[in-house]
Amino acid sequence: MTGRPANTAQFLRLGAVYVPLVAAAQPVAAWLPAILSRDFGVPLALVGALYLVGQLLNSVLDPVVGAFSDRTQSRFGRRRPWIAAGGVLFIAGTAMLFFPPAAVGTAWLAVALVAYYIGLSFVSTPLLAWSGELAPDYHDRTRVASTFTLIQSVALVAALALAALAQHLAPGDGRLQLTLFGLLAITTAIPALWLTLSNPDAPRAAITQATPQSLRATFSAVIGNRLLLRVLASDAAVRAGQGVRTALLLFYVTFYLGRPEWAAGLFLFQYAFGILSAPIWQRIGIALGKRNAAILAEVLQALINLALVLTTPDRFWLVLALAFAQGLTQGSGNIMLRSMVADVADKHRAETGEERAGLYYSVFALADKIGGALAAGIALPLIGWLGFDPKATVNTPEALNGLLLVFALGPALAHAVSAAFVSGFALDADDHIAIRLRLGAAEDPALQPAE
């Protein structure tokens, strides 16, 4: 097949695998450590150490998988073998994590986390590169990125709803929570993989076989690409802002607002409205262009987070209003930045003949993780330094105000920095049309204009 996806239904098929990935990712990050420690007696320090090893492995693998998937040649295509293998590992790791034996040991947990994280790397990076090949048009890339965000939002809301259901049915029953999470992820994994893998290959003109490159050349292709570095820096700032908000939301709701019963509900409230954000920002991105839409998105998120300094325990209506606004802007900058990576890869290929889409998406994923790591690494020690203690029965007003300021100003600053970085991104729709024409003429003589 030589055409490209022309409608949302095909984009939904391509991103279907995000349903099980996201359905598992939120519980693995937010619930599994506490349940393993509380209900299965696994030392929290051991859980933390194994998580750290798994995440480091995941981070190291991303660029390796990206580079090798660029060079893969098989009768199944370039990206499919990696996604299929990753899907098998993901299912195996997920099953072990959510259905552990009563006496779960170190070896079981280590194998489960390694399989889970390797599976994520094998699926995620090739999928993003494949999406850029299947949607070579400038605006189609915005559509596919917004469709992926919509799928992720729906899966996240489903996982959060299951958490709320389990808490309602059997408060404190960790085994029930794990069972519901596992059933959602595993029962959707096989049909979702089939939908993703059944997509057609990219048009011939959109694919160039990567030639082997030295480590130095690979490093230079990243460090020497200023447009890519702007996207990476902007995305790392976005993720840092989102990470600060996620890391501190529970403390903010429980201690500052004094409403622990809303700790899970506010998450669900925000992400439920987040489902609406993808189609909204898809239209904005097409109307304004990716750079301008990304700047608008980050400025709005900076202002929304800045407004959190006005919230007080007796202004819960304002908290809900800002959560609603946050939901409608959720993932807005991420949509544009993710789409920009494929455009940068096209520009690099037009100038050098090198296929780097997989590599570029892998370092994009790495920037994502670095941003999230920076958020927790800075925000949590900072609120401690300001006097906040989650173990204390009562925190001082000064400590609670410090918590509020970090919760509000940290993300506001991060989103403002992201807008500053992306404002210098000089590759618009007209530039990309010229790049695609150049690539088409170089890779398929039939596409050259008649004289």
DRENDO-1510 file (C-alpha; in Angstrom, 1 decimal, always signed):
<recs>
REC; n; res; u; v; w
REC; 1; MET; +0.0; +0.0; +0.0 .
REC; 2; THR; +1.4; +3.4; -1.0 .
REC; 3; GLY; -1.1; +5.7; +0.6 .
REC; 4; ARG; -0.9; +7.3; +4.0 .
REC; 5; PRO; -3.5; +7.3; +6.8 .
REC; 6; ALA; -6.3; +9.7; +5.7 .
REC; 7; ASN; -8.7; +9.6; +8.6 .
REC; 8; THR; -8.9; +9.5; +12.3 .
REC; 9; ALA; -10.0; +5.8; +12.3 .
REC; 10; GLN; -6.6; +4.8; +10.9 .
REC; 11; PHE; -4.7; +6.9; +13.4 .
REC; 12; LEU; -6.8; +5.3; +16.2 .
REC; 13; ARG; -5.7; +1.9; +14.9 .
REC; 14; LEU; -2.1; +2.9; +14.9 .
REC; 15; GLY; -2.2; +4.2; +18.5 .
REC; 16; ALA; -4.4; +1.4; +19.9 .
REC; 17; VAL; -1.4; -0.1; +21.7 .
REC; 18; TYR; -1.3; +3.0; +24.0 .
REC; 19; VAL; -4.4; +1.7; +25.8 .
REC; 20; PRO; -2.7; -1.2; +27.6 .
REC; 21; LEU; +0.6; +0.8; +27.9 .
REC; 22; VAL; -1.0; +3.7; +29.7 .
REC; 23; ALA; -3.5; +1.5; +31.6 .
REC; 24; ALA; -0.5; -0.3; +33.1 .
REC; 25; ALA; +1.9; +2.7; +33.5 .
REC; 26; GLN; -0.2; +4.7; +35.9 .
REC; 27; PRO; -0.8; +1.9; +38.4 .
REC; 28; VAL; +2.9; +0.7; +38.1 .
REC; 29; ALA; +4.0; +4.2; +39.0 .
REC; 30; ALA; +1.4; +5.3; +41.5 .
REC; 31; TRP; -0.1; +2.2; +43.2 .
REC; 32; LEU; +2.2; -0.8; +42.8 .
REC; 33; PRO; +5.1; +0.3; +45.1 .
REC; 34; ALA; +2.7; +1.0; +48.0 .
REC; 35; ILE; +0.7; -2.2; +47.5 .
REC; 36; LEU; +3.8; -4.4; +47.3 .
REC; 37; SER; +5.1; -2.9; +50.5 .
REC; 38; ARG; +1.9; -2.9; +52.5 .
REC; 39; ASP; +0.1; -6.0; +51.3 .
REC; 40; PHE; +3.0; -8.3; +50.2 .
REC; 41; GLY; +5.7; -7.3; +52.7 .
REC; 42; VAL; +8.3; -6.3; +50.1 .
REC; 43; PRO; +10.7; -3.8; +51.7 .
REC; 44; LEU; +10.0; -0.3; +50.2 .
REC; 45; ALA; +13.8; +0.2; +49.7 .
REC; 46; LEU; +14.0; -2.9; +47.6 .
REC; 47; VAL; +11.0; -1.8; +45.5 .
REC; 48; GLY; +12.6; +1.5; +45.0 .
REC; 49; ALA; +16.0; +0.0; +44.0 .
REC; 50; LEU; +14.4; -2.4; +41.5 .
REC; 51; TYR; +12.3; +0.4; +40.0 .
REC; 52; LEU; +15.4; +2.6; +39.6 .
REC; 53; VAL; +17.2; -0.2; +37.8 .
REC; 54; GLY; +14.2; -0.8; +35.5 .
REC; 55; GLN; +13.9; +2.8; +34.7 .
REC; 56; LEU; +17.6; +3.2; +34.0 .
REC; 57; LEU; +17.5; +0.2; +31.7 .
REC; 58; ASN; +14.4; +1.7; +30.0 .
REC; 59; SER; +16.3; +5.0; +29.5 .
REC; 60; VAL; +19.5; +3.4; +28.1 .
REC; 61; LEU; +17.5; +1.1; +25.8 .
REC; 62; ASP; +15.5; +3.9; +24.2 .
REC; 63; PRO; +18.3; +5.3; +21.9 .
REC; 64; VAL; +19.6; +1.8; +21.2 .
REC; 65; VAL; +16.2; +0.6; +20.1 .
REC; 66; GLY; +15.6; +3.8; +18.1 .
REC; 67; ALA; +18.9; +3.5; +16.2 .
REC; 68; PHE; +18.5; -0.2; +15.5 .
REC; 69; SER; +14.8; +0.1; +14.4 .
REC; 70; ASP; +16.0; +2.7; +11.8 .
REC; 71; ARG; +18.3; +0.0; +10.3 .
REC; 72; THR; +16.0; -3.0; +10.6 .
REC; 73; GLN; +15.1; -4.7; +7.3 .
REC; 74; SER; +12.6; -7.5; +7.3 .
REC; 75; ARG; +9.6; -8.8; +5.3 .
REC; 76; PHE; +7.4; -7.6; +8.2 .
REC; 77; GLY; +8.7; -4.0; +7.9 .
REC; 78; ARG; +11.1; -1.9; +9.9 .
REC; 79; ARG; +9.1; -1.2; +13.0 .
REC; 80; ARG; +6.7; -4.1; +13.3 .
REC; 81; PRO; +9.2; -6.7; +14.6 .
REC; 82; TRP; +10.2; -4.4; +17.5 .
REC; 83; ILE; +6.6; -3.6; +18.5 .
REC; 84; ALA; +5.6; -7.2; +18.3 .
REC; 85; ALA; +8.5; -8.4; +20.5 .
REC; 86; GLY; +8.0; -5.6; +22.9 .
REC; 87; GLY; +4.3; -6.4; +23.1 .
REC; 88; VAL; +5.1; -10.0; +24.2 .
REC; 89; LEU; +7.5; -8.8; +26.9 .
REC; 90; PHE; +5.1; -6.1; +28.1 .
REC; 91; ILE; +2.3; -8.7; +28.5 .
REC; 92; ALA; +4.6; -11.1; +30.4 .
REC; 93; GLY; +5.9; -8.3; +32.7 .
REC; 94; THR; +2.5; -6.9; +33.3 .
REC; 95; ALA; +1.0; -10.3; +34.2 .
REC; 96; MET; +3.8; -10.9; +36.7 .
REC; 97; LEU; +3.5; -7.4; +38.3 .
REC; 98; PHE; -0.3; -7.4; +38.7 .
REC; 99; PHE; -0.8; -11.1; +39.5 .
REC; 100; PRO; +2.1; -11.8; +41.9 .
REC; 101; PRO; +2.3; -14.9; +44.2 .
REC; 102; ALA; +1.5; -14.4; +47.8 .
REC; 103; ALA; +5.2; -14.7; +48.7 .
REC; 104; VAL; +6.6; -12.5; +45.9 .
REC; 105; GLY; +10.3; -12.4; +46.0 .
REC; 106; THR; +13.2; -10.3; +44.7 .
REC; 107; ALA; +13.8; -12.5; +41.7 .
REC; 108; TRP; +10.1; -12.4; +40.6 .
REC; 109; LEU; +9.8; -8.7; +40.9 .
REC; 110; ALA; +13.2; -8.1; +39.2 .
REC; 111; VAL; +12.2; -10.3; +36.2 .
REC; 112; ALA; +8.8; -8.7; +36.0 .
REC; 113; LEU; +10.1; -5.1; +36.0 .
REC; 114; VAL; +12.9; -5.9; +33.5 .
REC; 115; ALA; +10.4; -7.5; +31.1 .
REC; 116; TYR; +7.9; -4.6; +31.6 .
REC; 117; TYR; +10.5; -1.8; +31.0 .
REC; 118; ILE; +12.2; -3.5; +28.0 .
REC; 119; GLY; +8.7; -4.1; +26.5 .
REC; 120; LEU; +7.9; -0.4; +26.9 .
REC; 121; SER; +11.1; +0.6; +25.1 .
REC; 122; PHE; +10.6; -1.9; +22.3 .
REC; 123; VAL; +7.1; -0.7; +21.6 .
REC; 124; SER; +7.1; +3.1; +22.3 .
REC; 125; THR; +10.1; +4.4; +20.3 .
REC; 126; PRO; +9.5; +2.4; +17.0 .
REC; 127; LEU; +5.8; +3.3; +17.2 .
REC; 128; LEU; +6.5; +7.0; +17.3 .
REC; 129; ALA; +8.9; +6.7; +14.4 .
REC; 130; TRP; +6.4; +4.7; +12.4 .
REC; 131; SER; +3.7; +7.3; +13.0 .
REC; 132; GLY; +6.0; +9.9; +11.4 .
REC; 133; GLU; +6.5; +7.7; +8.4 .
REC; 134; LEU; +2.8; +6.9; +8.0 .
REC; 135; ALA; +1.8; +10.5; +8.4 .
REC; 136; PRO; +4.4; +12.4; +6.3 .
REC; 137; ASP; +2.1; +15.5; +5.9 .
REC; 138; TYR; +2.9; +18.4; +8.3 .
REC; 139; HIS; -0.7; +18.7; +9.6 .
REC; 140; ASP; -1.3; +15.0; +9.6 .
REC; 141; ARG; +1.5; +14.7; +12.2 .
REC; 142; THR; -0.4; +17.0; +14.5 .
REC; 143; ARG; -3.5; +14.9; +13.9 .
REC; 144; VAL; -1.8; +11.6; +14.7 .
REC; 145; ALA; -0.1; +13.1; +17.8 .
REC; 146; SER; -3.4; +14.5; +19.1 .
REC; 147; THR; -5.1; +11.1; +18.4 .
REC; 148; PHE; -2.4; +9.4; +20.5 .
REC; 149; THR; -3.0; +11.9; +23.3 .
REC; 150; LEU; -6.7; +11.2; +23.2 .
REC; 151; ILE; -6.1; +7.5; +23.5 .
REC; 152; GLN; -3.7; +8.0; +26.4 .
REC; 153; SER; -6.2; +10.2; +28.2 .
REC; 154; VAL; -9.1; +7.7; +27.8 .
REC; 155; ALA; -6.8; +4.8; +29.1 .
REC; 156; LEU; -5.7; +7.0; +32.0 .
REC; 157; VAL; -9.2; +7.9; +33.0 .
REC; 158; ALA; -10.2; +4.2; +32.8 .
REC; 159; ALA; -7.3; +3.2; +35.1 .
REC; 160; LEU; -8.1; +6.0; +37.6 .
REC; 161; ALA; -11.8; +4.9; +37.6 .
REC; 162; LEU; -10.8; +1.4; +38.4 .
REC; 163; ALA; -8.7; +2.7; +41.3 .
REC; 164; ALA; -11.8; +4.6; +42.6 .
REC; 165; LEU; -14.0; +1.5; +42.1 .
REC; 166; ALA; -11.6; -0.8; +44.0 .
REC; 167; GLN; -11.4; +1.7; +46.8 .
REC; 168; HIS; -15.2; +1.9; +47.0 .
REC; 169; LEU; -15.7; -1.9; +46.9 .
REC; 170; ALA; -13.0; -2.9; +49.3 .
REC; 171; PRO; -11.0; -0.1; +50.9 .
REC; 172; GLY; -7.4; -1.0; +51.3 .
REC; 173; ASP; -7.6; -4.3; +49.3 .
REC; 174; GLY; -4.4; -4.1; +47.3 .
REC; 175; ARG; -4.9; -7.5; +45.7 .
REC; 176; LEU; -8.2; -6.4; +44.2 .
REC; 177; GLN; -6.7; -3.2; +42.9 .
REC; 178; LEU; -3.9; -5.1; +41.2 .
REC; 179; THR; -6.3; -7.6; +39.7 .
REC; 180; LEU; -8.5; -4.9; +38.2 .
REC; 181; PHE; -5.5; -3.1; +36.8 .
REC; 182; GLY; -4.0; -6.2; +35.4 .
REC; 183; LEU; -7.3; -7.3; +33.7 .
REC; 184; LEU; -7.6; -3.9; +32.0 .
REC; 185; ALA; -4.0; -4.0; +30.7 .
REC; 186; ILE; -3.8; -7.6; +29.6 .
REC; 187; THR; -7.3; -8.0; +28.1 .
REC; 188; THR; -6.7; -4.9; +25.9 .
REC; 189; ALA; -3.1; -5.7; +25.0 .
REC; 190; ILE; -3.7; -8.5; +22.4 .
REC; 191; PRO; -6.4; -6.7; +20.4 .
REC; 192; ALA; -4.6; -3.4; +20.7 .
REC; 193; LEU; -1.4; -4.9; +19.3 .
REC; 194; TRP; -3.2; -6.5; +16.5 .
REC; 195; LEU; -4.8; -3.2; +15.5 .
REC; 196; THR; -1.5; -1.4; +15.6 .
REC; 197; LEU; +0.5; -4.1; +13.8 .
REC; 198; SER; -2.2; -4.4; +11.1 .
REC; 199; ASN; -1.5; -0.9; +9.8 .
REC; 200; PRO; +0.0; -0.6; +6.3 .
REC; 201; ASP; +3.6; +0.2; +5.8 .
REC; 202; ALA; +4.7; +3.8; +5.1 .
REC; 203; PRO; +4.8; +5.0; +1.5 .
REC; 204; ARG; +8.0; +4.1; -0.2 .
REC; 205; ALA; +9.0; +7.7; -0.5 .
REC; 206; ALA; +8.7; +8.1; +3.2 .
REC; 207; ILE; +11.2; +5.4; +4.0 .
REC; 208; THR; +14.9; +5.4; +3.6 .
REC; 209; GLN; +17.0; +2.5; +4.9 .
REC; 210; ALA; +19.5; +3.8; +7.5 .
REC; 211; THR; +23.1; +3.1; +6.8 .
REC; 212; PRO; +25.4; +2.0; +9.7 .
REC; 213; GLN; +26.9; +4.9; +11.5 .
REC; 214; SER; +29.6; +5.2; +14.1 .
REC; 215; LEU; +28.8; +6.2; +17.7 .
REC; 216; ARG; +30.4; +9.5; +17.1 .
REC; 217; ALA; +28.2; +10.2; +14.0 .
REC; 218; THR; +25.1; +9.2; +15.9 .
REC; 219; PHE; +26.0; +11.5; +18.8 .
REC; 220; SER; +26.7; +14.3; +16.3 .
REC; 221; ALA; +23.4; +13.8; +14.6 .
REC; 222; VAL; +21.7; +14.7; +18.0 .
REC; 223; ILE; +24.0; +17.3; +19.5 .
REC; 224; GLY; +24.6; +19.0; +16.2 .
REC; 225; ASN; +20.9; +19.5; +15.4 .
REC; 226; ARG; +19.8; +22.7; +17.0 .
REC; 227; LEU; +16.1; +22.3; +16.1 .
REC; 228; LEU; +16.0; +19.0; +17.8 .
REC; 229; LEU; +17.8; +20.3; +20.9 .
REC; 230; ARG; +15.1; +23.1; +21.1 .
REC; 231; VAL; +12.4; +20.5; +21.0 .
REC; 232; LEU; +14.2; +18.3; +23.6 .
REC; 233; ALA; +14.8; +21.2; +26.0 .
REC; 234; SER; +11.2; +22.4; +25.6 .
REC; 235; ASP; +9.8; +18.9; +26.2 .
REC; 236; ALA; +12.0; +18.3; +29.3 .
REC; 237; ALA; +10.7; +21.6; +30.7 .
REC; 238; VAL; +7.1; +20.5; +30.0 .
REC; 239; ARG; +7.6; +17.2; +31.7 .
REC; 240; ALA; +9.3; +18.8; +34.7 .
REC; 241; GLY; +6.3; +21.1; +35.2 .
REC; 242; GLN; +3.9; +18.2; +34.9 .
REC; 243; GLY; +6.1; +16.1; +37.2 .
REC; 244; VAL; +6.1; +18.7; +39.9 .
REC; 245; ARG; +2.3; +18.9; +39.8 .
REC; 246; THR; +1.9; +15.2; +39.9 .
REC; 247; ALA; +4.5; +14.7; +42.7 .
REC; 248; LEU; +2.9; +17.3; +44.9 .
REC; 249; LEU; -0.8; +17.1; +44.1 .
REC; 250; LEU; -1.5; +14.5; +46.9 .
REC; 251; PHE; +0.3; +16.7; +49.5 .
REC; 252; TYR; -1.5; +19.9; +48.2 .
REC; 253; VAL; -5.0; +18.3; +48.4 .
REC; 254; THR; -4.5; +16.4; +51.7 .
REC; 255; PHE; -2.4; +18.9; +53.7 .
REC; 256; TYR; -2.9; +22.4; +52.2 .
REC; 257; LEU; -6.5; +22.1; +51.2 .
REC; 258; GLY; -7.4; +19.7; +54.1 .
REC; 259; ARG; -9.5; +17.5; +51.8 .
REC; 260; PRO; -7.9; +14.0; +51.7 .
REC; 261; GLU; -11.1; +12.5; +50.3 .
REC; 262; TRP; -10.4; +14.4; +47.1 .
REC; 263; ALA; -6.8; +13.1; +46.6 .
REC; 264; ALA; -7.9; +10.6; +43.9 .
REC; 265; GLY; -11.0; +12.5; +42.8 .
REC; 266; LEU; -9.1; +15.6; +41.7 .
REC; 267; PHE; -6.8; +13.5; +39.5 .
REC; 268; LEU; -9.9; +11.9; +37.9 .
REC; 269; PHE; -11.7; +15.2; +37.6 .
REC; 270; GLN; -8.8; +16.8; +35.7 .
REC; 271; TYR; -8.0; +13.8; +33.4 .
REC; 272; ALA; -11.7; +13.3; +32.6 .
REC; 273; PHE; -11.8; +16.8; +31.0 .
REC; 274; GLY; -8.4; +16.0; +29.5 .
REC; 275; ILE; -10.1; +13.7; +27.0 .
REC; 276; LEU; -11.5; +16.8; +25.4 .
REC; 277; SER; -8.1; +18.5; +25.0 .
REC; 278; ALA; -6.7; +16.4; +22.1 .
REC; 279; PRO; -9.3; +17.4; +19.5 .
REC; 280; ILE; -9.3; +21.0; +20.7 .
REC; 281; TRP; -5.5; +21.3; +20.4 .
REC; 282; GLN; -5.4; +19.4; +17.1 .
REC; 283; ARG; -7.6; +22.2; +15.6 .
REC; 284; ILE; -5.5; +24.9; +17.2 .
REC; 285; GLY; -2.3; +23.3; +15.9 .
REC; 286; ILE; -3.6; +23.1; +12.4 .
REC; 287; ALA; -4.8; +26.7; +12.5 .
REC; 288; LEU; -1.8; +28.3; +14.1 .
REC; 289; GLY; +1.0; +25.9; +13.2 .
REC; 290; LYS; +2.9; +23.8; +15.6 .
REC; 291; ARG; +5.3; +26.3; +17.0 .
REC; 292; ASN; +2.7; +29.0; +17.7 .
REC; 293; ALA; +0.3; +26.5; +19.1 .
REC; 294; ALA; +3.0; +25.1; +21.4 .
REC; 295; ILE; +3.8; +28.6; +22.6 .
REC; 296; LEU; +0.2; +29.4; +23.3 .
REC; 297; ALA; -0.3; +26.0; +25.1 .
REC; 298; GLU; +2.7; +26.6; +27.4 .
REC; 299; VAL; +1.8; +30.2; +28.2 .
REC; 300; LEU; -1.7; +29.2; +29.1 .
REC; 301; GLN; -0.4; +26.4; +31.3 .
REC; 302; ALA; +2.0; +28.7; +33.0 .
REC; 303; LEU; -0.8; +31.1; +33.8 .
REC; 304; ILE; -3.1; +28.3; +35.1 .
REC; 305; ASN; -0.5; +27.1; +37.4 .
REC; 306; LEU; +0.4; +30.6; +38.5 .
REC; 307; ALA; -3.2; +31.1; +39.5 .
REC; 308; LEU; -2.9; +28.3; +42.0 .
REC; 309; VAL; -1.2; +30.7; +44.4 .
REC; 310; LEU; -4.7; +32.3; +44.9 .
REC; 311; THR; -6.3; +29.0; +46.1 .
REC; 312; THR; -7.1; +28.6; +49.7 .
REC; 313; PRO; -8.9; +25.8; +51.6 .
REC; 314; ASP; -12.2; +27.8; +51.5 .
REC; 315; ARG; -11.9; +28.5; +47.7 .
REC; 316; PHE; -12.3; +24.9; +46.5 .
REC; 317; TRP; -14.4; +26.2; +43.7 .
REC; 318; LEU; -11.3; +27.9; +42.3 .
REC; 319; VAL; -9.3; +24.7; +42.7 .
REC; 320; LEU; -12.0; +22.8; +40.6 .
REC; 321; ALA; -12.1; +25.6; +38.0 .
REC; 322; LEU; -8.3; +25.5; +37.6 .
REC; 323; ALA; -8.3; +21.7; +37.4 .
REC; 324; PHE; -10.9; +22.0; +34.6 .
REC; 325; ALA; -8.7; +24.5; +32.8 .
REC; 326; GLN; -5.7; +22.3; +33.3 .
REC; 327; GLY; -7.6; +19.4; +31.8 .
REC; 328; LEU; -8.5; +21.3; +28.7 .
REC; 329; THR; -4.8; +22.2; +28.2 .
REC; 330; GLN; -3.5; +18.8; +29.2 .
REC; 331; GLY; -0.9; +17.4; +26.8 .
REC; 332; SER; -1.3; +20.4; +24.5 .
REC; 333; GLY; +2.4; +21.3; +24.3 .
REC; 334; ASN; +3.3; +17.6; +24.2 .
REC; 335; ILE; +1.2; +17.1; +21.1 .
REC; 336; MET; +3.0; +19.8; +19.1 .
REC; 337; LEU; +6.5; +18.8; +20.3 .
REC; 338; ARG; +6.0; +15.1; +19.5 .
REC; 339; SER; +4.9; +16.0; +16.0 .
REC; 340; MET; +7.9; +18.4; +15.5 .
REC; 341; VAL; +10.3; +15.5; +16.0 .
REC; 342; ALA; +9.3; +13.8; +12.8 .
REC; 343; ASP; +9.6; +17.1; +10.9 .
REC; 344; VAL; +13.1; +17.6; +12.2 .
REC; 345; ALA; +14.0; +14.0; +11.2 .
REC; 346; ASP; +12.7; +14.8; +7.6 .
REC; 347; LYS; +14.9; +17.9; +7.5 .
REC; 348; HIS; +17.9; +15.9; +8.6 .
REC; 349; ARG; +17.2; +13.2; +6.0 .
REC; 350; ALA; +16.8; +15.7; +3.2 .
REC; 351; GLU; +20.2; +17.3; +4.1 .
REC; 352; THR; +22.2; +14.2; +4.8 .
REC; 353; GLY; +20.4; +11.2; +3.4 .
REC; 354; GLU; +20.5; +9.6; +6.9 .
REC; 355; GLU; +17.3; +8.1; +8.5 .
REC; 356; ARG; +17.3; +9.2; +12.1 .
REC; 357; ALA; +13.6; +9.2; +13.0 .
REC; 358; GLY; +13.9; +6.3; +15.5 .
REC; 359; LEU; +17.0; +7.8; +17.1 .
REC; 360; TYR; +15.4; +11.2; +17.4 .
REC; 361; TYR; +12.2; +9.8; +19.0 .
REC; 362; SER; +14.4; +7.8; +21.4 .
REC; 363; VAL; +16.2; +10.9; +22.7 .
REC; 364; PHE; +12.8; +12.7; +22.8 .
REC; 365; ALA; +11.7; +9.9; +25.1 .
REC; 366; LEU; +14.9; +10.3; +27.1 .
REC; 367; ALA; +14.3; +14.0; +27.5 .
REC; 368; ASP; +10.8; +13.1; +28.7 .
REC; 369; LYS; +12.2; +10.9; +31.5 .
REC; 370; ILE; +14.9; +13.4; +32.5 .
REC; 371; GLY; +12.3; +16.1; +32.9 .
REC; 372; GLY; +10.2; +13.9; +35.1 .
REC; 373; ALA; +13.2; +12.8; +37.2 .
REC; 374; LEU; +14.2; +16.5; +37.7 .
REC; 375; ALA; +10.7; +17.3; +38.9 .
REC; 376; ALA; +10.8; +14.8; +41.8 .
REC; 377; GLY; +14.5; +15.3; +42.5 .
REC; 378; ILE; +14.0; +19.1; +43.0 .
REC; 379; ALA; +10.4; +19.5; +44.2 .
REC; 380; LEU; +10.3; +16.9; +47.0 .
REC; 381; PRO; +13.6; +18.0; +48.7 .
REC; 382; LEU; +12.6; +21.7; +48.3 .
REC; 383; ILE; +9.3; +21.4; +50.2 .
REC; 384; GLY; +11.2; +19.5; +52.9 .
REC; 385; TRP; +13.7; +22.3; +53.1 .
REC; 386; LEU; +10.8; +24.8; +53.4 .
REC; 387; GLY; +9.6; +22.9; +56.5 .
REC; 388; PHE; +6.9; +20.6; +55.1 .
REC; 389; ASP; +6.7; +17.1; +56.7 .
REC; 390; PRO; +4.1; +14.6; +55.4 .
REC; 391; LYS; +4.6; +12.5; +58.6 .
REC; 392; ALA; +3.7; +15.4; +60.9 .
REC; 393; THR; +0.2; +15.6; +62.4 .
REC; 394; VAL; +0.2; +19.4; +61.8 .
REC; 395; ASN; +2.4; +21.5; +59.6 .
REC; 396; THR; +3.1; +25.1; +60.2 .
REC; 397; PRO; +1.4; +27.8; +58.1 .
REC; 398; GLU; +4.8; +28.7; +56.7 .
REC; 399; ALA; +5.5; +25.1; +55.6 .
REC; 400; LEU; +2.1; +24.8; +54.0 .
REC; 401; ASN; +2.6; +28.1; +52.1 .
REC; 402; GLY; +6.0; +26.8; +51.0 .
REC; 403; LEU; +4.2; +23.7; +49.6 .
REC; 404; LEU; +1.7; +25.8; +47.8 .
REC; 405; LEU; +4.4; +28.1; +46.2 .
REC; 406; VAL; +6.4; +25.1; +44.9 .
REC; 407; PHE; +3.2; +23.4; +43.7 .
REC; 408; ALA; +2.1; +26.5; +41.8 .
REC; 409; LEU; +5.3; +28.4; +40.8 .
REC; 410; GLY; +7.4; +25.3; +39.9 .
REC; 411; PRO; +5.2; +24.2; +37.0 .
REC; 412; ALA; +4.5; +27.8; +36.0 .
REC; 413; LEU; +8.2; +28.5; +35.6 .
REC; 414; ALA; +8.8; +25.2; +33.8 .
REC; 415; HIS; +6.0; +25.9; +31.2 .
REC; 416; ALA; +7.3; +29.4; +30.7 .
REC; 417; VAL; +10.8; +28.0; +30.0 .
REC; 418; SER; +9.3; +25.5; +27.6 .
REC; 419; ALA; +7.6; +28.4; +25.7 .
REC; 420; ALA; +10.9; +30.2; +25.5 .
REC; 421; PHE; +12.7; +27.3; +24.0 .
REC; 422; VAL; +10.1; +26.4; +21.4 .
REC; 423; SER; +9.7; +30.0; +20.3 .
REC; 424; GLY; +13.0; +29.7; +18.4 .
REC; 425; PHE; +11.9; +26.6; +16.4 .
REC; 426; ALA; +12.2; +27.7; +12.8 .
REC; 427; LEU; +10.5; +25.0; +10.7 .
REC; 428; ASP; +6.9; +25.8; +9.6 .
REC; 429; ALA; +4.4; +24.2; +7.3 .
REC; 430; ASP; +5.8; +25.9; +4.2 .
REC; 431; ASP; +9.4; +24.8; +5.0 .
REC; 432; HIS; +8.1; +21.2; +5.5 .
REC; 433; ILE; +6.4; +21.2; +2.1 .
REC; 434; ALA; +9.7; +22.1; +0.5 .
REC; 435; ILE; +11.4; +19.3; +2.5 .
REC; 436; ARG; +8.9; +16.7; +1.5 .
REC; 437; LEU; +9.2; +17.7; -2.2 .
REC; 438; ARG; +12.9; +17.4; -2.0 .
REC; 439; LEU; +12.7; +14.0; -0.3 .
REC; 440; GLY; +10.2; +12.8; -2.9 .
REC; 441; ALA; +12.4; +13.9; -5.8 .
REC; 442; ALA; +15.5; +12.3; -4.3 .
REC; 443; GLU; +13.9; +9.0; -3.3 .
REC; 444; ASP; +11.3; +8.4; -6.0 .
REC; 445; PRO; +12.1; +9.7; -9.5 .
REC; 446; ALA; +8.4; +9.2; -10.4 .
REC; 447; LEU; +7.6; +12.1; -8.0 .
REC; 448; GLN; +9.8; +14.6; -9.7 .
REC; 449; PRO; +7.9; +17.3; -11.4 .
REC; 450; ALA; +7.6; +17.2; -15.2 .
REC; 451; GLU; +9.6; +19.6; -17.2 .
</recs>
